[in-house]
Amino acid sequence: MSVEDLNTIDCIGIPIENPNEVNLGISDHLDWDASFDEHLFLLQEKLNTYLRFIESGEIYQSFPPATQTTKKVIEIFCKYQPSSQANPFLNHVTDCIKELGIELKIKVEG
């Protein structure tokens, strides 16, 4: 599963070090330089899938350890460092998601 699988939650779990948090991971293996617009579109659509999953309450049926009071964190695991061109989008999304009470983290794993 990856950022290209738009209607799929790539991974979900509760970190051992923080049992009051549920982490939802997006696996992003795409290079930011190759086709920037397509990459941005895919990531935006994937994030929308995750937000619908959380806001609709589907998360509670699909992953019972998650509760209304559990902090929700979406983590994007990038193979490549986001480009300077991508940063304004990622910063905007981070701020918008924060208003919903959801944290967004970007991790470069490449």
N, C-alpha and C positions, 0 to 999 in steps of 0.2 A: 504494500500500500504506500502511496505517496501523494504529494501535492497534486498529481495528475488524476488521482481517483477522487473526483469532486464530491461524490455523495457518500464517502466513507470516512469514519473516524479512524485514524491510523492507529492510535493507541490511547489508552486511558488507564489511570491507576492512582493509587494513593501512596505518596512517598513515605518511606519508613521514618524519615527524620521529621516529617510534618503530617501527622495523621488527621489534621483538621483541614486538609487541602486535597483537592482532586485535580490531577494534572491531565490535560488532554494534549497529546503530541501530534504535530504535523511533521512528516518527513519530507524535506525539501532538498532534492538532489540536483536541482537544475542550476546551471551557471547563469549568473545575472547578466553577463555580457552577450550571450548568444542571441536570444530573442527576448529582450527586456519587456516589451508590451505583453507578449503572450504569458511570460512568467508572472508578471504583475496581475494579469487577469485571472490566471489559475489560482494564485495565492488569495486573491480577493474572494473568489468563489468558494474556495476551501474554507476560509475564515467564516464566510456567511453560513456554510453548512454547520460549522461548529457552534456558531451563535444560535442558530435555529435549534440545534440539538439541546443546548442549555436552556434557552428561553422558553421552549415549548414544554419543558419538563420531561422530555424523552430520556434525558440523562438519568433520571431517577428510576425509570423502568428498566433501562438497559444496564445500568450499573448501580445496584442497590446500595453499595457503601456511600454513594454520594447523597447528601441530604441538602435541604434548603439552606442550612447554616454552614455547609462546607464551602470554604473559599475555592473559587474556580480559577484555574490558571491554564491558559493556552500557551504551549511552548512550541516554537517553530525551530526545528533542528535543521539548520542549513549546512549543506556540504561546502558551500562557498560563501565567503564574506559578502554581505549585501553591498551593492555598489552605492556610491554617493548619490546616484540618481534614484535609488530605491529608498534611501533614508527618509525623505520627506513623507512618503506614503506610509512607511512603517511607524514613524513618529505620530502621524495623524491617526492611524488605526489604533495605536497604543492608547492615545488620549480618549478616543471614542469608546473603546472597549472598557476603559477604566470607569467611565461614566455609568456603565452597566454593572459595575461591581466585579468585573472580570479582569484579571491581570494578564498581560501579554509579555512573554519573554522570548528573546531571539538568542539562540545558541548556535555558534559555528562549530561544527563537529568535523570538518574536513581537514 
